[in-house]
C-alpha cells in the first residue's frame, strides 16, 4: 500500500481528528488523486512558520 494511503487511513482512525475533518476525508475516499495530493508528504516548517492550507491536509 502506498504511504499516502496509510496516512489517510491513519487520519480516519485517529480519535484526535475531529468529526468534521473526518467527514471531509470520507468525501474524497473515491478520489485517489485528491488523497495523494493531501497526504503524499509532510508539511515543512521553517523559520517563518507553517505555510499551507490548514484543514484535513497532512
C-alpha positions as CSV (number, residue, x, y, z in Angstrom):
1,X,0.0,0.0,0.0
2,X,1.2,3.5,-0.9
3,X,2.5,5.6,2.1
4,X,-0.1,8.3,1.4
5,X,-2.9,5.8,1.7
6,X,-1.6,4.6,5.0
7,X,-1.5,8.2,6.3
8,X,-5.0,8.8,5.0
9,X,-6.4,5.7,6.8
10,X,-4.5,6.7,10.0
11,X,-6.2,10.1,10.0
12,X,-9.6,8.4,9.6
13,X,-9.0,6.2,12.6
14,X,-7.3,8.7,14.8
15,X,-9.6,9.7,17.8
16,X,-7.9,13.2,17.9
17,X,-9.1,14.1,14.4
18,X,-12.5,15.9,14.7
19,X,-15.6,14.6,13.1
20,X,-15.9,17.5,10.6
21,X,-12.4,16.7,9.3
22,X,-13.2,13.0,9.1
23,X,-16.4,13.8,7.1
24,X,-14.3,15.9,4.7
25,X,-11.8,13.0,4.3
26,X,-14.6,10.5,3.7
27,X,-16.0,12.7,1.0
28,X,-12.8,12.1,-1.0
29,X,-12.5,8.4,-0.4
30,X,-13.1,7.6,-4.1
31,X,-10.7,10.3,-5.3
32,X,-7.3,8.8,-5.4
33,X,-5.6,11.9,-6.8
34,X,-7.1,14.1,-4.1
35,X,-6.0,11.7,-1.3
36,X,-2.5,11.6,-2.8
37,X,-2.3,15.3,-3.1
38,X,-3.2,15.8,0.6
39,X,-1.1,13.0,2.1
40,X,2.0,12.5,-0.2
41,X,4.3,14.4,2.1
42,X,4.6,16.1,5.4
43,X,4.3,19.9,5.6
44,X,7.6,21.6,6.0
45,X,8.3,24.1,8.8
46,X,10.8,26.9,8.5
47,X,11.8,30.0,10.5
48,X,8.7,31.8,9.1
49,X,6.3,29.2,10.4
50,X,3.7,27.0,8.7
51,X,2.8,27.7,5.1
52,X,0.0,25.8,3.6
53,X,-3.7,25.2,3.7
54,X,-5.0,24.4,7.2
55,X,-7.5,21.6,7.4
56,X,-7.6,17.9,6.6
57,X,-4.2,18.0,5.0
58,X,-1.0,16.4,6.1
